[in-house]
């Protein structure tokens, strides 16, 4: 069965020409020629001889015995090697019942319909597999009963088996979605997966320009692209962009790389003042921060007698500080290191002059004390300085106050007294007032005030503290 309903009809028998046999044969004339035929109405009153009865023809199946045409023949899916079609049952199944469906294929340019299943199947969806790229063909389906196949439903357009185009897509690994930080000399090896069919073309740029092939090598496979730098330099920092193209489709992904190294030391340092057991220092930031933000400064002191260095402050952000608790009679040198993500600077800025902590001349001072009244209202000789710190790292706010009698020190945050709060630890020695904030969080940002009060008056010093995560580039 070819699936064509009309081809299922039986061939015609010899009795199909019976209407011509019903005509009367011509009678011969005297001259031997045949006379014209006449109809029954033109003949003489005597009846004409009747034509022989036609042979019985094989009847075609009544239309109500055959199923009607299947409904909604649709292509559900086409891949590069298969096609799936579906349809709905016909409105009329026929008096003899439905035996199944017959799916047929005809290649473009051919005339023959080829059955895709050797016998009718009851499913209303079929998948043809192992098709070749470039195949182009028509499909039709007919419902079949025991009386034969009903009229087929055919697709209006041919099915074309061709390579499926999958738009390009880049999947950036999670650890590369933020700035990728490496130290000078370390290897950079980025493997970026992508998708696309057929295989897309991949290309890289650095800050919008072509890569330096002398420094950067790229290997692109079917499913990923690898960017490799054997020994990174600071000039390798910047934005690297991967572009994956397929015809007129493309996908882009950007990766920020920051190559850092240790910072230089502070540019200069000087001793501002020495009083009591305290020394005030000031320095200037380094000219080279190592291509990243500074985490602060480390301040150290060394007694001239021993020459050993001891750390006074770590990750200290201001460029001025007061070093307290110096031993009377000793002389001190001071040095300051810069610090970033890579560590401390290789060298430090060292004070040229020594801080001499003088012994008190009791007799001379007693005479001056008798002659002079040293009482004074509080005043800040070293104010608080605005400060930025990183969450989780304890930080200190320091200032210097001069007053006699000794003032009462009150610390406030946003004009609210924070005395007794375990988050904070306040101490005051030799006129240096310090507030330590333990493991600050962004909630601890705000305006901090140091208030010094004695009987002669009061004074305040303010600064703003900002707690934020280290910025990424």
PLY file of the C-alpha trace (Angstrom):
ply
format ascii 1.0
element vertex 473
property float x
property float y
property float z
element edge 472
property int vertex1
property int vertex2
end_header
0.00 0.00 0.00
1.49 3.38 -0.97
-0.68 5.42 1.37
-2.62 7.07 -1.43
-6.27 6.42 -0.93
-6.92 6.61 -4.63
-4.27 3.99 -5.41
-6.09 1.48 -3.26
-9.09 1.32 -5.60
-9.11 -1.96 -7.70
-8.40 -1.91 -11.46
-11.44 -1.68 -13.88
-12.96 -5.00 -15.36
-14.07 -5.73 -18.93
-17.67 -4.88 -18.12
-16.82 -1.27 -17.61
-17.41 -0.57 -21.34
-20.98 -1.86 -21.11
-22.56 1.40 -22.20
-20.97 1.06 -25.63
-22.10 -2.57 -25.94
-25.69 -1.49 -25.41
-25.71 0.12 -28.87
-27.16 -2.00 -31.72
-24.62 -3.36 -34.23
-24.81 -2.06 -37.80
-26.63 -4.30 -40.29
-24.98 -5.06 -43.61
-26.40 -3.59 -46.82
-26.79 -5.23 -50.13
-23.55 -3.72 -51.32
-21.83 -5.32 -48.27
-21.18 -2.00 -46.49
-22.33 -1.49 -42.99
-25.29 0.77 -42.52
-25.24 3.53 -39.88
-26.27 2.67 -36.37
-29.58 3.95 -35.16
-30.91 4.47 -31.71
-33.80 2.55 -30.29
-36.10 5.46 -31.04
-35.16 5.40 -34.79
-35.56 1.65 -35.24
-38.60 -0.08 -36.78
-41.40 -1.10 -34.51
-39.86 -4.50 -34.06
-37.66 -4.60 -30.98
-33.92 -4.35 -31.40
-31.77 -7.14 -30.04
-30.50 -6.39 -26.48
-26.83 -6.07 -25.61
-25.32 -8.75 -23.37
-25.31 -8.04 -19.59
-22.03 -6.44 -18.35
-19.70 -8.50 -16.21
-19.85 -7.71 -12.46
-17.04 -5.17 -11.39
-15.28 -5.32 -7.96
-16.94 -2.57 -5.93
-14.81 0.20 -4.29
-15.09 0.36 -0.50
-17.83 2.71 0.60
-16.36 6.02 1.85
-17.90 5.49 5.27
-15.77 2.33 5.70
-12.52 4.34 5.36
-11.14 6.72 8.03
-11.08 10.40 7.21
-7.87 12.45 6.91
-5.68 12.74 10.06
-5.71 16.20 11.64
-3.00 18.73 12.53
0.06 17.04 11.00
2.92 19.03 12.56
6.73 18.93 12.70
7.55 18.87 16.42
11.35 18.90 16.27
14.16 18.81 13.71
17.78 18.04 14.60
20.83 17.44 12.43
19.94 13.73 12.13
16.26 13.28 13.00
12.77 14.70 12.66
9.72 14.20 14.88
6.17 14.65 13.56
2.82 14.35 15.31
-0.84 14.43 14.31
-4.33 14.11 15.75
-6.75 11.23 15.04
-9.23 11.76 12.16
-12.72 12.95 12.86
-14.18 9.72 11.37
-12.53 6.35 12.12
-14.72 4.37 9.66
-17.25 1.65 10.30
-14.62 -1.09 10.40
-12.46 0.61 13.05
-8.93 2.06 12.99
-5.95 -0.25 12.56
-3.31 2.48 12.86
-1.40 5.04 10.83
1.02 4.77 7.96
3.77 7.43 7.66
5.36 7.88 4.22
8.32 9.88 2.94
9.03 11.30 -0.51
12.39 12.92 -1.20
12.40 16.24 -2.99
12.53 15.67 -6.74
11.31 12.05 -6.48
7.80 10.79 -7.23
7.67 7.66 -5.10
6.33 7.65 -1.55
8.26 5.25 0.73
6.55 3.80 3.84
8.41 4.53 7.07
6.80 1.68 9.01
6.11 -1.81 7.56
2.65 -2.00 9.11
0.25 0.56 10.58
1.06 1.80 14.09
-1.35 3.21 16.64
0.89 6.06 17.85
0.22 9.66 16.79
3.87 10.71 16.93
6.89 9.28 15.17
10.61 10.11 15.10
12.68 9.33 12.03
16.35 8.90 12.94
19.73 8.45 11.23
18.95 11.05 8.59
21.78 12.66 6.65
22.68 16.34 6.61
21.22 18.00 3.56
18.25 15.63 3.22
15.09 17.37 2.02
11.81 15.48 1.86
8.03 15.59 2.26
6.02 13.58 4.79
2.44 12.42 4.83
0.35 10.21 7.09
-2.84 8.26 6.45
-5.23 6.48 8.79
-5.73 2.77 7.93
-8.69 0.46 8.55
-9.29 -3.10 7.36
-10.99 -1.62 4.29
-7.85 0.32 3.32
-6.14 3.66 3.84
-8.05 6.88 4.07
-6.91 10.12 2.44
-3.45 11.24 3.69
-2.50 14.46 5.46
0.69 15.91 3.97
3.10 18.65 5.08
2.89 21.85 3.03
6.63 22.44 3.14
9.55 19.97 2.86
11.61 19.06 5.93
15.26 20.08 5.61
17.86 18.23 7.70
20.66 20.69 8.36
23.15 21.54 11.06
21.42 23.09 14.07
22.79 26.51 14.98
23.26 26.93 18.75
23.84 30.60 19.66
27.20 31.21 21.34
27.24 31.50 25.13
30.12 32.09 27.57
30.11 30.67 31.10
32.55 32.68 33.27
33.73 30.68 36.33
32.61 32.13 39.67
36.13 33.04 40.85
36.65 35.21 37.74
33.48 37.26 38.18
35.40 39.60 40.48
38.85 41.11 40.04
41.46 38.38 39.56
44.51 39.42 41.63
48.01 38.02 41.08
51.47 39.08 42.25
54.23 40.11 39.88
55.96 36.98 38.54
53.04 34.63 39.13
51.40 32.65 36.32
48.03 33.71 34.89
46.01 30.80 33.50
42.37 31.55 32.62
40.16 28.77 31.23
36.81 30.13 30.01
34.18 27.59 28.84
31.78 28.49 26.03
29.01 26.88 23.99
27.91 27.11 20.36
27.20 24.95 17.33
28.87 24.82 14.91
32.15 25.69 16.63
32.27 29.49 17.06
35.30 31.72 16.56
36.89 33.08 19.77
39.07 36.19 20.13
40.60 38.15 23.03
41.39 41.82 23.62
43.28 43.63 26.39
41.84 47.04 27.29
40.19 47.10 23.87
43.38 46.30 21.94
44.84 43.12 20.44
46.88 40.92 22.77
50.67 41.11 22.85
51.56 37.73 21.37
55.06 38.01 22.86
53.61 37.90 26.38
50.19 36.26 26.11
49.33 32.93 24.50
45.79 31.77 23.71
44.57 28.25 22.97
40.96 27.79 21.86
39.31 24.38 21.68
35.80 23.26 20.81
34.37 24.17 24.20
36.78 26.57 25.93
39.44 29.20 25.43
42.59 29.41 27.60
44.58 32.63 28.15
48.07 32.03 29.56
50.79 34.39 30.83
53.87 32.60 32.18
55.27 35.43 34.34
52.88 38.32 34.97
53.90 41.96 35.09
52.05 45.03 36.31
51.46 46.04 32.70
49.34 42.89 32.32
46.69 44.44 34.58
43.48 45.58 32.96
40.31 44.27 31.35
40.50 41.18 29.15
37.46 40.59 26.96
36.60 37.27 25.28
34.34 37.46 22.22
32.75 34.31 20.78
31.21 34.74 17.29
29.02 32.49 15.16
27.92 34.08 11.89
26.19 37.30 12.99
25.70 36.10 16.59
28.20 36.81 19.35
28.70 36.64 23.13
31.14 38.65 25.23
32.65 38.25 28.70
35.04 40.59 30.52
37.61 39.56 33.16
39.46 42.16 35.25
43.04 41.25 36.19
45.14 43.14 38.73
48.86 42.34 39.01
50.32 43.74 42.25
53.61 43.89 44.13
54.85 45.22 47.46
54.62 49.01 47.87
57.48 51.41 48.25
58.31 52.91 51.66
56.85 56.25 52.81
58.54 59.11 50.97
59.74 60.88 54.12
59.38 60.88 57.92
60.14 63.47 60.58
59.96 63.85 64.33
57.42 66.57 65.15
57.64 66.86 68.92
58.88 65.13 72.06
57.24 65.69 75.44
57.20 63.60 78.55
57.42 59.98 77.43
55.80 60.70 74.06
57.03 61.41 70.55
54.91 62.69 67.66
55.74 61.51 64.11
54.64 62.52 60.63
55.34 60.91 57.25
54.22 61.14 53.62
52.62 58.30 51.60
54.80 56.22 49.26
55.13 57.21 45.63
54.45 53.61 44.54
51.56 51.76 46.20
52.31 48.50 44.35
49.41 48.93 41.90
46.79 48.44 44.63
45.30 50.17 47.65
47.36 50.49 50.83
46.16 48.55 53.85
47.98 50.94 56.20
51.34 51.54 57.84
53.45 49.68 60.42
55.25 51.96 62.92
58.26 50.65 64.86
60.59 52.07 67.51
64.16 51.15 68.47
66.08 52.08 71.63
69.52 53.38 70.74
71.08 51.19 73.44
69.79 47.87 72.12
69.09 48.69 68.47
66.16 46.23 68.45
63.00 47.22 66.61
59.58 46.78 68.21
56.24 47.30 66.46
54.08 50.07 67.90
51.21 50.23 65.35
50.05 47.88 62.58
47.83 48.67 59.58
47.58 52.21 60.85
45.96 54.48 58.26
46.74 58.12 59.21
50.14 59.61 58.35
50.68 61.03 61.86
50.90 59.24 65.19
52.04 59.63 68.76
54.29 56.95 70.25
53.85 56.70 74.04
55.38 54.80 76.94
58.94 55.69 76.02
61.53 55.10 78.75
62.99 58.18 80.46
66.65 58.61 79.73
66.61 56.63 76.49
66.89 57.85 72.90
64.73 56.39 70.16
64.67 56.04 66.40
61.44 55.41 64.53
60.64 53.85 61.16
57.48 53.30 59.11
56.66 50.57 56.54
53.89 50.71 53.91
51.62 47.66 53.53
49.29 46.36 50.82
47.88 42.95 49.80
51.38 41.68 49.01
52.83 42.61 52.41
55.14 45.21 53.88
57.41 47.39 51.78
60.93 46.03 51.34
62.40 49.02 53.20
61.16 51.66 55.62
61.39 55.41 56.13
63.60 56.07 59.21
63.81 59.26 61.31
67.09 61.14 60.96
67.07 62.62 64.45
66.69 60.79 67.74
63.91 61.38 70.24
65.64 62.00 73.60
63.43 61.29 76.58
64.91 63.65 79.19
65.10 62.95 82.89
63.15 65.44 84.98
65.15 68.02 86.99
63.13 67.90 90.16
64.65 70.89 91.94
64.42 73.25 88.97
60.89 72.20 88.16
59.77 72.70 91.77
60.90 76.31 91.68
59.06 76.91 88.41
56.00 75.18 89.73
55.92 77.53 92.68
56.30 80.57 90.47
53.93 79.48 87.72
50.45 78.08 87.63
50.27 75.32 85.03
46.50 74.96 85.29
44.86 75.13 81.90
41.65 74.12 80.22
41.80 71.09 77.93
43.10 71.59 74.41
43.95 69.06 71.74
47.54 69.24 70.52
46.96 66.38 68.06
43.37 66.09 66.69
41.52 63.00 65.55
41.99 62.18 61.88
39.32 60.74 59.54
39.95 57.03 59.14
38.92 54.24 56.76
39.29 50.62 57.79
38.39 47.11 56.62
35.73 44.95 58.31
37.13 42.45 60.78
40.41 44.27 61.52
40.56 46.05 64.88
41.45 49.72 64.52
42.45 52.59 66.78
41.59 56.29 66.90
44.17 58.45 68.70
44.57 62.09 69.67
46.66 64.11 72.14
45.21 66.45 74.76
46.89 68.87 77.12
45.15 69.95 80.33
45.78 70.54 83.99
44.33 69.16 86.14
44.06 65.84 84.33
40.87 65.88 82.29
38.10 63.32 82.19
37.94 61.67 78.78
34.58 60.77 77.25
34.23 58.97 73.88
31.07 59.31 71.81
29.79 57.89 68.55
27.30 60.07 66.65
26.95 62.17 69.86
26.04 59.09 71.96
28.22 58.04 74.89
29.85 54.66 74.25
31.53 54.26 77.66
31.08 50.71 78.92
30.30 49.22 75.51
32.44 46.04 75.21
32.86 46.78 71.51
35.19 49.63 72.45
38.25 49.93 74.69
39.38 53.43 75.69
42.63 54.26 77.43
44.64 57.40 78.05
48.32 57.63 78.87
50.55 60.69 79.08
47.97 62.83 77.36
47.45 60.42 74.46
43.82 59.28 74.22
43.13 56.13 72.27
39.90 54.36 71.35
40.23 50.78 70.09
37.32 49.44 68.02
37.35 45.66 68.04
36.68 43.94 64.72
34.55 46.75 63.24
31.73 46.19 60.80
30.03 48.69 58.45
27.58 49.36 61.32
30.48 50.95 63.26
30.93 53.70 60.66
30.11 57.18 61.90
31.45 60.30 63.61
33.53 59.63 66.73
34.14 62.38 69.28
36.69 62.61 72.07
35.65 65.05 74.80
38.14 66.20 77.48
36.69 67.91 80.56
38.27 69.47 83.67
37.27 72.22 86.06
38.61 74.92 83.74
36.62 73.86 80.67
36.27 71.25 78.00
37.40 70.55 74.45
36.32 68.09 71.74
37.91 66.49 68.71
35.94 64.74 65.94
36.72 62.36 63.12
34.77 60.22 60.73
35.34 56.45 60.61
34.31 54.53 57.50
34.31 50.73 57.53
34.16 49.26 54.05
35.45 46.28 52.14
38.55 46.68 50.04
37.64 48.08 46.62
38.04 45.85 43.56
39.22 47.06 40.16
0 1
1 2
2 3
3 4
4 5
5 6
6 7
7 8
8 9
9 10
10 11
11 12
12 13
13 14
14 15
15 16
16 17
17 18
18 19
19 20
20 21
21 22
22 23
23 24
24 25
25 26
26 27
27 28
28 29
29 30
30 31
31 32
32 33
33 34
34 35
35 36
36 37
37 38
38 39
39 40
40 41
41 42
42 43
43 44
44 45
45 46
46 47
47 48
48 49
49 50
50 51
51 52
52 53
53 54
54 55
55 56
56 57
57 58
58 59
59 60
60 61
61 62
62 63
63 64
64 65
65 66
66 67
67 68
68 69
69 70
70 71
71 72
72 73
73 74
74 75
75 76
76 77
77 78
78 79
79 80
80 81
81 82
82 83
83 84
84 85
85 86
86 87
87 88
88 89
89 90
90 91
91 92
92 93
93 94
94 95
95 96
96 97
97 98
98 99
99 100
100 101
101 102
102 103
103 104
104 105
105 106
106 107
107 108
108 109
109 110
110 111
111 112
112 113
113 114
114 115
115 116
116 117
117 118
118 119
119 120
120 121
121 122
122 123
123 124
124 125
125 126
126 127
127 128
128 129
129 130
130 131
131 132
132 133
133 134
134 135
135 136
136 137
137 138
138 139
139 140
140 141
141 142
142 143
143 144
144 145
145 146
146 147
147 148
148 149
149 150
150 151
151 152
152 153
153 154
154 155
155 156
156 157
157 158
158 159
159 160
160 161
161 162
162 163
163 164
164 165
165 166
166 167
167 168
168 169
169 170
170 171
171 172
172 173
173 174
174 175
175 176
176 177
177 178
178 179
179 180
180 181
181 182
182 183
183 184
184 185
185 186
186 187
187 188
188 189
189 190
190 191
191 192
192 193
193 194
194 195
195 196
196 197
197 198
198 199
199 200
200 201
201 202
202 203
203 204
204 205
205 206
206 207
207 208
208 209
209 210
210 211
211 212
212 213
213 214
214 215
215 216
216 217
217 218
218 219
219 220
220 221
221 222
222 223
223 224
224 225
225 226
226 227
227 228
228 229
229 230
230 231
231 232
232 233
233 234
234 235
235 236
236 237
237 238
238 239
239 240
240 241
241 242
242 243
243 244
244 245
245 246
246 247
247 248
248 249
249 250
250 251
251 252
252 253
253 254
254 255
255 256
256 257
257 258
258 259
259 260
260 261
261 262
262 263
263 264
264 265
265 266
266 267
267 268
268 269
269 270
270 271
271 272
272 273
273 274
274 275
275 276
276 277
277 278
278 279
279 280
280 281
281 282
282 283
283 284
284 285
285 286
286 287
287 288
288 289
289 290
290 291
291 292
292 293
293 294
294 295
295 296
296 297
297 298
298 299
299 300
300 301
301 302
302 303
303 304
304 305
305 306
306 307
307 308
308 309
309 310
310 311
311 312
312 313
313 314
314 315
315 316
316 317
317 318
318 319
319 320
320 321
321 322
322 323
323 324
324 325
325 326
326 327
327 328
328 329
329 330
330 331
331 332
332 333
333 334
334 335
335 336
336 337
337 338
338 339
339 340
340 341
341 342
342 343
343 344
344 345
345 346
346 347
347 348
348 349
349 350
350 351
351 352
352 353
353 354
354 355
355 356
356 357
357 358
358 359
359 360
360 361
361 362
362 363
363 364
364 365
365 366
366 367
367 368
368 369
369 370
370 371
371 372
372 373
373 374
374 375
375 376
376 377
377 378
378 379
379 380
380 381
381 382
382 383
383 384
384 385
385 386
386 387
387 388
388 389
389 390
390 391
391 392
392 393
393 394
394 395
395 396
396 397
397 398
398 399
399 400
400 401
401 402
402 403
403 404
404 405
405 406
406 407
407 408
408 409
409 410
410 411
411 412
412 413
413 414
414 415
415 416
416 417
417 418
418 419
419 420
420 421
421 422
422 423
423 424
424 425
425 426
426 427
427 428
428 429
429 430
430 431
431 432
432 433
433 434
434 435
435 436
436 437
437 438
438 439
439 440
440 441
441 442
442 443
443 444
444 445
445 446
446 447
447 448
448 449
449 450
450 451
451 452
452 453
453 454
454 455
455 456
456 457
457 458
458 459
459 460
460 461
461 462
462 463
463 464
464 465
465 466
466 467
467 468
468 469
469 470
470 471
471 472
